[in-house]
Amino acid sequence: MISDKAVEIKRKLKVEPIEGSYNSYAVHEKEKRDWSGNIYLTCLVAILAIAFFT
């Protein structure tokens, strides 16, 4: 089904000129950092520190 509503997608792009070429650019999409691994690691360290000092 075709809809008349336009959906705006916001993407963060990083455009860099390619060295050694004329008028050529490399386009990279910026990625969001995944903080979930760091949060789990911090919780684990906190639990181990509490267990060690009590």
CHARMM-style PDB file with segment names, atoms N, HN, CA, C and O in Angstrom:
ATOM      1  N   MET     1       0.850  -1.173   0.000  1.00  0.00      PROA
ATOM      2  CA  MET     1       0.000   0.000   0.000  1.00  0.00      PROA
ATOM      3  C   MET     1       0.898   1.239   0.000  1.00  0.00      PROA
ATOM      4  O   MET     1       1.872   1.311   0.749  1.00  0.00      PROA
ATOM      5  N   ILE     2       0.570   2.174  -0.815  1.00  0.00      PROA
ATOM      6  HN  ILE     2      -0.221   2.116  -1.423  1.00  0.00      PROA
ATOM      7  CA  ILE     2       1.349   3.410  -0.905  1.00  0.00      PROA
ATOM      8  C   ILE     2       0.689   4.460  -0.031  1.00  0.00      PROA
ATOM      9  O   ILE     2      -0.522   4.675  -0.087  1.00  0.00      PROA
ATOM     10  N   SER     3       1.514   5.107   0.777  1.00  0.00      PROA
ATOM     11  HN  SER     3       2.498   4.933   0.822  1.00  0.00      PROA
ATOM     12  CA  SER     3       1.011   6.125   1.689  1.00  0.00      PROA
ATOM     13  C   SER     3       1.511   7.491   1.247  1.00  0.00      PROA
ATOM     14  O   SER     3       2.601   7.607   0.686  1.00  0.00      PROA
ATOM     15  N   ASP     4       0.727   8.510   1.494  1.00  0.00      PROA
ATOM     16  HN  ASP     4      -0.158   8.416   1.949  1.00  0.00      PROA
ATOM     17  CA  ASP     4       1.135   9.868   1.142  1.00  0.00      PROA
ATOM     18  C   ASP     4       1.993  10.507   2.224  1.00  0.00      PROA
ATOM     19  O   ASP     4       2.529  11.600   2.037  1.00  0.00      PROA
ATOM     20  N   LYS     5       2.118   9.833   3.340  1.00  0.00      PROA
ATOM     21  HN  LYS     5       1.683   8.946   3.493  1.00  0.00      PROA
ATOM     22  CA  LYS     5       2.897  10.384   4.446  1.00  0.00      PROA
ATOM     23  C   LYS     5       4.395  10.170   4.190  1.00  0.00      PROA
ATOM     24  O   LYS     5       4.841   9.063   3.890  1.00  0.00      PROA
ATOM     25  N   ALA     6       5.131  11.231   4.316  1.00  0.00      PROA
ATOM     26  HN  ALA     6       4.768  12.131   4.560  1.00  0.00      PROA
ATOM     27  CA  ALA     6       6.583  11.136   4.142  1.00  0.00      PROA
ATOM     28  C   ALA     6       7.217  10.824   5.490  1.00  0.00      PROA
ATOM     29  O   ALA     6       6.889  11.445   6.501  1.00  0.00      PROA
ATOM     30  N   VAL     7       8.112   9.874   5.495  1.00  0.00      PROA
ATOM     31  HN  VAL     7       8.379   9.369   4.673  1.00  0.00      PROA
ATOM     32  CA  VAL     7       8.806   9.494   6.713  1.00  0.00      PROA
ATOM     33  C   VAL     7      10.223  10.038   6.629  1.00  0.00      PROA
ATOM     34  O   VAL     7      10.972   9.730   5.702  1.00  0.00      PROA
ATOM     35  N   GLU     8      10.572  10.842   7.602  1.00  0.00      PROA
ATOM     36  HN  GLU     8       9.964  11.092   8.356  1.00  0.00      PROA
ATOM     37  CA  GLU     8      11.888  11.452   7.615  1.00  0.00      PROA
ATOM     38  C   GLU     8      12.845  10.592   8.435  1.00  0.00      PROA
ATOM     39  O   GLU     8      12.625  10.366   9.625  1.00  0.00      PROA
ATOM     40  N   ILE     9      13.881  10.126   7.806  1.00  0.00      PROA
ATOM     41  HN  ILE     9      14.059  10.309   6.839  1.00  0.00      PROA
ATOM     42  CA  ILE     9      14.879   9.305   8.478  1.00  0.00      PROA
ATOM     43  C   ILE     9      16.127  10.160   8.674  1.00  0.00      PROA
ATOM     44  O   ILE     9      16.709  10.664   7.713  1.00  0.00      PROA
ATOM     45  N   LYS    10      16.521  10.312   9.914  1.00  0.00      PROA
ATOM     46  HN  LYS    10      16.049   9.904  10.694  1.00  0.00      PROA
ATOM     47  CA  LYS    10      17.705  11.107  10.214  1.00  0.00      PROA
ATOM     48  C   LYS    10      18.883  10.168  10.427  1.00  0.00      PROA
ATOM     49  O   LYS    10      18.897   9.365  11.360  1.00  0.00      PROA
ATOM     50  N   ARG    11      19.859  10.281   9.555  1.00  0.00      PROA
ATOM     51  HN  ARG    11      19.848  10.933   8.797  1.00  0.00      PROA
ATOM     52  CA  ARG    11      21.061   9.483   9.672  1.00  0.00      PROA
ATOM     53  C   ARG    11      22.247  10.432   9.752  1.00  0.00      PROA
ATOM     54  O   ARG    11      22.265  11.483   9.111  1.00  0.00      PROA
ATOM     55  N   LYS    12      23.226  10.048  10.541  1.00  0.00      PROA
ATOM     56  HN  LYS    12      23.211   9.194  11.062  1.00  0.00      PROA
ATOM     57  CA  LYS    12      24.425  10.857  10.654  1.00  0.00      PROA
ATOM     58  C   LYS    12      25.473  10.282   9.704  1.00  0.00      PROA
ATOM     59  O   LYS    12      25.918   9.146   9.864  1.00  0.00      PROA
ATOM     60  N   LEU    13      25.855  11.077   8.723  1.00  0.00      PROA
ATOM     61  HN  LEU    13      25.494  12.000   8.593  1.00  0.00      PROA
ATOM     62  CA  LEU    13      26.823  10.626   7.741  1.00  0.00      PROA
ATOM     63  C   LEU    13      28.120  11.402   7.896  1.00  0.00      PROA
ATOM     64  O   LEU    13      28.120  12.579   8.256  1.00  0.00      PROA
ATOM     65  N   LYS    14      29.213  10.726   7.620  1.00  0.00      PROA
ATOM     66  HN  LYS    14      29.213   9.770   7.327  1.00  0.00      PROA
ATOM     67  CA  LYS    14      30.528  11.337   7.678  1.00  0.00      PROA
ATOM     68  C   LYS    14      31.120  11.254   6.272  1.00  0.00      PROA
ATOM     69  O   LYS    14      31.349  10.158   5.759  1.00  0.00      PROA
ATOM     70  N   VAL    15      31.368  12.406   5.647  1.00  0.00      PROA
ATOM     71  HN  VAL    15      31.182  13.296   6.063  1.00  0.00      PROA
ATOM     72  CA  VAL    15      31.882  12.453   4.289  1.00  0.00      PROA
ATOM     73  C   VAL    15      33.347  12.870   4.350  1.00  0.00      PROA
ATOM     74  O   VAL    15      33.687  13.919   4.896  1.00  0.00      PROA
ATOM     75  N   GLU    16      34.218  12.017   3.772  1.00  0.00      PROA
ATOM     76  HN  GLU    16      33.942  11.164   3.329  1.00  0.00      PROA
ATOM     77  CA  GLU    16      35.649  12.296   3.765  1.00  0.00      PROA
ATOM     78  C   GLU    16      36.168  12.225   2.342  1.00  0.00      PROA
ATOM     79  O   GLU    16      35.791  11.323   1.594  1.00  0.00      PROA
ATOM     80  N   PRO    17      37.031  13.166   1.950  1.00  0.00      PROA
ATOM     81  CA  PRO    17      37.620  13.073   0.609  1.00  0.00      PROA
ATOM     82  C   PRO    17      38.608  11.911   0.546  1.00  0.00      PROA
ATOM     83  O   PRO    17      39.318  11.637   1.514  1.00  0.00      PROA
ATOM     84  N   ILE    18      38.649  11.240  -0.587  1.00  0.00      PROA
ATOM     85  HN  ILE    18      38.073  11.463  -1.373  1.00  0.00      PROA
ATOM     86  CA  ILE    18      39.574  10.126  -0.793  1.00  0.00      PROA
ATOM     87  C   ILE    18      40.892  10.694  -1.295  1.00  0.00      PROA
ATOM     88  O   ILE    18      40.930  11.416  -2.291  1.00  0.00      PROA
ATOM     89  N   GLU    19      41.970  10.361  -0.598  1.00  0.00      PROA
ATOM     90  HN  GLU    19      41.939   9.774   0.211  1.00  0.00      PROA
ATOM     91  CA  GLU    19      43.280  10.876  -0.981  1.00  0.00      PROA
ATOM     92  C   GLU    19      43.726  10.272  -2.302  1.00  0.00      PROA
ATOM     93  O   GLU    19      43.496   9.090  -2.560  1.00  0.00      PROA
ATOM     94  N   GLY    20      44.355  11.068  -3.123  1.00  0.00      PROA
ATOM     95  HN  GLY    20      44.542  12.027  -2.913  1.00  0.00      PROA
ATOM     96  CA  GLY    20      44.882  10.589  -4.388  1.00  0.00      PROA
ATOM     97  C   GLY    20      43.852  10.518  -5.498  1.00  0.00      PROA
ATOM     98  O   GLY    20      44.149  10.004  -6.576  1.00  0.00      PROA
ATOM     99  N   SER    21      42.661  11.014  -5.266  1.00  0.00      PROA
ATOM    100  HN  SER    21      42.419  11.431  -4.390  1.00  0.00      PROA
ATOM    101  CA  SER    21      41.642  11.001  -6.307  1.00  0.00      PROA
ATOM    102  C   SER    21      41.048  12.401  -6.423  1.00  0.00      PROA
ATOM    103  O   SER    21      41.112  13.199  -5.488  1.00  0.00      PROA
ATOM    104  N   TYR    22      40.479  12.677  -7.570  1.00  0.00      PROA
ATOM    105  HN  TYR    22      40.427  12.029  -8.330  1.00  0.00      PROA
ATOM    106  CA  TYR    22      39.896  13.995  -7.817  1.00  0.00      PROA
ATOM    107  C   TYR    22      38.386  13.919  -7.690  1.00  0.00      PROA
ATOM    108  O   TYR    22      37.721  13.153  -8.388  1.00  0.00      PROA
ATOM    109  N   ASN    23      37.863  14.726  -6.788  1.00  0.00      PROA
ATOM    110  HN  ASN    23      38.403  15.348  -6.221  1.00  0.00      PROA
ATOM    111  CA  ASN    23      36.424  14.875  -6.616  1.00  0.00      PROA
ATOM    112  C   ASN    23      35.730  13.563  -6.240  1.00  0.00      PROA
ATOM    113  O   ASN    23      34.613  13.298  -6.684  1.00  0.00      PROA
ATOM    114  N   SER    24      36.403  12.738  -5.413  1.00  0.00      PROA
ATOM    115  HN  SER    24      37.310  12.954  -5.052  1.00  0.00      PROA
ATOM    116  CA  SER    24      35.805  11.491  -4.931  1.00  0.00      PROA
ATOM    117  C   SER    24      35.745  11.523  -3.411  1.00  0.00      PROA
ATOM    118  O   SER    24      36.672  11.992  -2.749  1.00  0.00      PROA
ATOM    119  N   TYR    25      34.665  11.028  -2.879  1.00  0.00      PROA
ATOM    120  HN  TYR    25      33.913  10.647  -3.417  1.00  0.00      PROA
ATOM    121  CA  TYR    25      34.452  11.071  -1.446  1.00  0.00      PROA
ATOM    122  C   TYR    25      33.999   9.712  -0.932  1.00  0.00      PROA
ATOM    123  O   TYR    25      33.313   8.966  -1.631  1.00  0.00      PROA
ATOM    124  N   ALA    26      34.391   9.405   0.290  1.00  0.00      PROA
ATOM    125  HN  ALA    26      34.948  10.011   0.858  1.00  0.00      PROA
ATOM    126  CA  ALA    26      33.926   8.204   0.969  1.00  0.00      PROA
ATOM    127  C   ALA    26      32.865   8.620   1.984  1.00  0.00      PROA
ATOM    128  O   ALA    26      33.076   9.547   2.766  1.00  0.00      PROA
ATOM    129  N   VAL    27      31.738   7.939   1.968  1.00  0.00      PROA
ATOM    130  HN  VAL    27      31.567   7.187   1.333  1.00  0.00      PROA
ATOM    131  CA  VAL    27      30.643   8.262   2.875  1.00  0.00      PROA
ATOM    132  C   VAL    27      30.521   7.138   3.894  1.00  0.00      PROA
ATOM    133  O   VAL    27      30.312   5.978   3.539  1.00  0.00      PROA
ATOM    134  N   HSD    28      30.656   7.502   5.169  1.00  0.00      PROA
ATOM    135  HN  HSD    28      30.826   8.444   5.457  1.00  0.00      PROA
ATOM    136  CA  HSD    28      30.543   6.534   6.257  1.00  0.00      PROA
ATOM    137  C   HSD    28      29.375   6.939   7.144  1.00  0.00      PROA
ATOM    138  O   HSD    28      29.170   8.120   7.424  1.00  0.00      PROA
ATOM    139  N   GLU    29      28.627   5.960   7.574  1.00  0.00      PROA
ATOM    140  HN  GLU    29      28.793   5.000   7.347  1.00  0.00      PROA
ATOM    141  CA  GLU    29      27.524   6.230   8.486  1.00  0.00      PROA
ATOM    142  C   GLU    29      28.035   6.115   9.913  1.00  0.00      PROA
ATOM    143  O   GLU    29      28.611   5.096  10.294  1.00  0.00      PROA
ATOM    144  N   LYS    30      27.822   7.160  10.697  1.00  0.00      PROA
ATOM    145  HN  LYS    30      27.354   7.987  10.388  1.00  0.00      PROA
ATOM    146  CA  LYS    30      28.263   7.139  12.092  1.00  0.00      PROA
ATOM    147  C   LYS    30      27.364   6.196  12.874  1.00  0.00      PROA
ATOM    148  O   LYS    30      26.139   6.241  12.761  1.00  0.00      PROA
ATOM    149  N   GLU    31      27.992   5.346  13.665  1.00  0.00      PROA
ATOM    150  HN  GLU    31      28.987   5.310  13.758  1.00  0.00      PROA
ATOM    151  CA  GLU    31      27.245   4.377  14.452  1.00  0.00      PROA
ATOM    152  C   GLU    31      27.136   4.845  15.890  1.00  0.00      PROA
ATOM    153  O   GLU    31      28.031   5.505  16.416  1.00  0.00      PROA
ATOM    154  N   LYS    32      26.028   4.493  16.514  1.00  0.00      PROA
ATOM    155  HN  LYS    32      25.300   3.956  16.086  1.00  0.00      PROA
ATOM    156  CA  LYS    32      25.887   4.776  17.932  1.00  0.00      PROA
ATOM    157  C   LYS    32      26.701   3.769  18.718  1.00  0.00      PROA
ATOM    158  O   LYS    32      26.797   2.601  18.341  1.00  0.00      PROA
ATOM    159  N   ARG    33      27.276   4.219  19.792  1.00  0.00      PROA
ATOM    160  HN  ARG    33      27.198   5.168  20.098  1.00  0.00      PROA
ATOM    161  CA  ARG    33      28.043   3.311  20.634  1.00  0.00      PROA
ATOM    162  C   ARG    33      27.112   2.423  21.436  1.00  0.00      PROA
ATOM    163  O   ARG    33      26.041   2.846  21.871  1.00  0.00      PROA
ATOM    164  N   ASP    34      27.533   1.206  21.619  1.00  0.00      PROA
ATOM    165  HN  ASP    34      28.402   0.862  21.265  1.00  0.00      PROA
ATOM    166  CA  ASP    34      26.759   0.255  22.404  1.00  0.00      PROA
ATOM    167  C   ASP    34      27.319   0.257  23.827  1.00  0.00      PROA
ATOM    168  O   ASP    34      28.384  -0.302  24.089  1.00  0.00      PROA
ATOM    169  N   TRP    35      26.596   0.885  24.727  1.00  0.00      PROA
ATOM    170  HN  TRP    35      25.730   1.339  24.514  1.00  0.00      PROA
ATOM    171  CA  TRP    35      27.060   1.028  26.110  1.00  0.00      PROA
ATOM    172  C   TRP    35      26.623  -0.136  26.985  1.00  0.00      PROA
ATOM    173  O   TRP    35      27.024  -0.194  28.147  1.00  0.00      PROA
ATOM    174  N   SER    36      25.824  -1.060  26.484  1.00  0.00      PROA
ATOM    175  HN  SER    36      25.498  -1.013  25.540  1.00  0.00      PROA
ATOM    176  CA  SER    36      25.295  -2.114  27.339  1.00  0.00      PROA
ATOM    177  C   SER    36      26.401  -3.004  27.903  1.00  0.00      PROA
ATOM    178  O   SER    36      26.315  -3.432  29.053  1.00  0.00      PROA
ATOM    179  N   GLY    37      27.424  -3.286  27.123  1.00  0.00      PROA
ATOM    180  HN  GLY    37      27.494  -2.938  26.188  1.00  0.00      PROA
ATOM    181  CA  GLY    37      28.532  -4.104  27.613  1.00  0.00      PROA
ATOM    182  C   GLY    37      29.275  -3.421  28.743  1.00  0.00      PROA
ATOM    183  O   GLY    37      29.672  -4.069  29.711  1.00  0.00      PROA
ATOM    184  N   ASN    38      29.465  -2.117  28.625  1.00  0.00      PROA
ATOM    185  HN  ASN    38      29.142  -1.590  27.839  1.00  0.00      PROA
ATOM    186  CA  ASN    38      30.156  -1.368  29.677  1.00  0.00      PROA
ATOM    187  C   ASN    38      29.324  -1.294  30.954  1.00  0.00      PROA
ATOM    188  O   ASN    38      29.873  -1.324  32.056  1.00  0.00      PROA
ATOM    189  N   ILE    39      28.014  -1.199  30.811  1.00  0.00      PROA
ATOM    190  HN  ILE    39      27.568  -1.175  29.916  1.00  0.00      PROA
ATOM    191  CA  ILE    39      27.140  -1.135  31.986  1.00  0.00      PROA
ATOM    192  C   ILE    39      27.170  -2.466  32.735  1.00  0.00      PROA
ATOM    193  O   ILE    39      27.258  -2.489  33.962  1.00  0.00      PROA
ATOM    194  N   TYR    40      27.095  -3.582  31.990  1.00  0.00      PROA
ATOM    195  HN  TYR    40      27.023  -3.563  30.993  1.00  0.00      PROA
ATOM    196  CA  TYR    40      27.157  -4.893  32.631  1.00  0.00      PROA
ATOM    197  C   TYR    40      28.497  -5.108  33.325  1.00  0.00      PROA
ATOM    198  O   TYR    40      28.549  -5.655  34.427  1.00  0.00      PROA
ATOM    199  N   LEU    41      29.576  -4.680  32.685  1.00  0.00      PROA
ATOM    200  HN  LEU    41      29.534  -4.236  31.790  1.00  0.00      PROA
ATOM    201  CA  LEU    41      30.903  -4.821  33.276  1.00  0.00      PROA
ATOM    202  C   LEU    41      31.020  -3.993  34.550  1.00  0.00      PROA
ATOM    203  O   LEU    41      31.603  -4.458  35.530  1.00  0.00      PROA
ATOM    204  N   THR    42      30.485  -2.790  34.559  1.00  0.00      PROA
ATOM    205  HN  THR    42      30.011  -2.412  33.763  1.00  0.00      PROA
ATOM    206  CA  THR    42      30.521  -1.936  35.741  1.00  0.00      PROA
ATOM    207  C   THR    42      29.722  -2.553  36.885  1.00  0.00      PROA
ATOM    208  O   THR    42      30.164  -2.519  38.033  1.00  0.00      PROA
ATOM    209  N   CYS    43      28.560  -3.110  36.588  1.00  0.00      PROA
ATOM    210  HN  CYS    43      28.201  -3.137  35.655  1.00  0.00      PROA
ATOM    211  CA  CYS    43      27.752  -3.760  37.624  1.00  0.00      PROA
ATOM    212  C   CYS    43      28.477  -4.972  38.201  1.00  0.00      PROA
ATOM    213  O   CYS    43      28.457  -5.189  39.412  1.00  0.00      PROA
ATOM    214  N   LEU    44      29.113  -5.757  37.344  1.00  0.00      PROA
ATOM    215  HN  LEU    44      29.129  -5.581  36.360  1.00  0.00      PROA
ATOM    216  CA  LEU    44      29.857  -6.919  37.807  1.00  0.00      PROA
ATOM    217  C   LEU    44      31.012  -6.509  38.716  1.00  0.00      PROA
ATOM    218  O   LEU    44      31.236  -7.129  39.755  1.00  0.00      PROA
ATOM    219  N   VAL    45      31.741  -5.469  38.328  1.00  0.00      PROA
ATOM    220  HN  VAL    45      31.559  -4.966  37.484  1.00  0.00      PROA
ATOM    221  CA  VAL    45      32.851  -4.985  39.148  1.00  0.00      PROA
ATOM    222  C   VAL    45      32.339  -4.467  40.486  1.00  0.00      PROA
ATOM    223  O   VAL    45      32.966  -4.705  41.518  1.00  0.00      PROA
ATOM    224  N   ALA    46      31.208  -3.762  40.484  1.00  0.00      PROA
ATOM    225  HN  ALA    46      30.698  -3.569  39.646  1.00  0.00      PROA
ATOM    226  CA  ALA    46      30.638  -3.251  41.728  1.00  0.00      PROA
ATOM    227  C   ALA    46      30.226  -4.399  42.648  1.00  0.00      PROA
ATOM    228  O   ALA    46      30.471  -4.345  43.853  1.00  0.00      PROA
ATOM    229  N   ILE    47      29.610  -5.424  42.095  1.00  0.00      PROA
ATOM    230  HN  ILE    47      29.411  -5.468  41.116  1.00  0.00      PROA
ATOM    231  CA  ILE    47      29.197  -6.571  42.908  1.00  0.00      PROA
ATOM    232  C   ILE    47      30.410  -7.290  43.484  1.00  0.00      PROA
ATOM    233  O   ILE    47      30.404  -7.671  44.654  1.00  0.00      PROA
ATOM    234  N   LEU    48      31.435  -7.478  42.687  1.00  0.00      PROA
ATOM    235  HN  LEU    48      31.440  -7.168  41.736  1.00  0.00      PROA
ATOM    236  CA  LEU    48      32.652  -8.127  43.181  1.00  0.00      PROA
ATOM    237  C   LEU    48      33.358  -7.286  44.243  1.00  0.00      PROA
ATOM    238  O   LEU    48      33.897  -7.829  45.207  1.00  0.00      PROA
ATOM    239  N   ALA    49      33.358  -5.967  44.073  1.00  0.00      PROA
ATOM    240  HN  ALA    49      32.920  -5.525  43.290  1.00  0.00      PROA
ATOM    241  CA  ALA    49      33.977  -5.090  45.070  1.00  0.00      PROA
ATOM    242  C   ALA    49      33.201  -5.149  46.387  1.00  0.00      PROA
ATOM    243  O   ALA    49      33.810  -5.193  47.456  1.00  0.00      PROA
ATOM    244  N   ILE    50      31.881  -5.150  46.327  1.00  0.00      PROA
ATOM    245  HN  ILE    50      31.386  -5.115  45.459  1.00  0.00      PROA
ATOM    246  CA  ILE    50      31.066  -5.231  47.541  1.00  0.00      PROA
ATOM    247  C   ILE    50      31.294  -6.577  48.226  1.00  0.00      PROA
ATOM    248  O   ILE    50      31.414  -6.640  49.450  1.00  0.00      PROA
ATOM    249  N   ALA    51      31.353  -7.649  47.444  1.00  0.00      PROA
ATOM    250  HN  ALA    51      31.256  -7.598  46.450  1.00  0.00      PROA
ATOM    251  CA  ALA    51      31.575  -8.996  48.036  1.00  0.00      PROA
ATOM    252  C   ALA    51      32.958  -9.101  48.650  1.00  0.00      PROA
ATOM    253  O   ALA    51      33.136  -9.768  49.669  1.00  0.00      PROA
ATOM    254  N   PHE    52      33.936  -8.450  48.042  1.00  0.00      PROA
ATOM    255  HN  PHE    52      33.791  -7.908  47.214  1.00  0.00      PROA
ATOM    256  CA  PHE    52      35.307  -8.531  48.549  1.00  0.00      PROA
ATOM    257  C   PHE    52      35.473  -7.743  49.851  1.00  0.00      PROA
ATOM    258  O   PHE    52      36.156  -8.202  50.766  1.00  0.00      PROA
ATOM    259  N   PHE    53      34.862  -6.576  49.939  1.00  0.00      PROA
ATOM    260  HN  PHE    53      34.307  -6.204  49.195  1.00  0.00      PROA
ATOM    261  CA  PHE    53      35.063  -5.714  51.105  1.00  0.00      PROA
ATOM    262  C   PHE    53      34.094  -6.004  52.266  1.00  0.00      PROA
ATOM    263  O   PHE    53      34.234  -5.406  53.333  1.00  0.00      PROA
ATOM    264  N   THR    54      33.139  -6.886  52.087  1.00  0.00      PROA
ATOM    265  HN  THR    54      33.026  -7.372  51.220  1.00  0.00      PROA
ATOM    266  CA  THR    54      32.228  -7.209  53.197  1.00  0.00      PROA
ATOM    267  C   THR    54      32.523  -8.564  53.780  1.00  0.00      PROA
ATOM    268  OT1 THR    54      31.851  -8.991  54.719  1.00  0.00      PROA
TER     269      THR     54
END
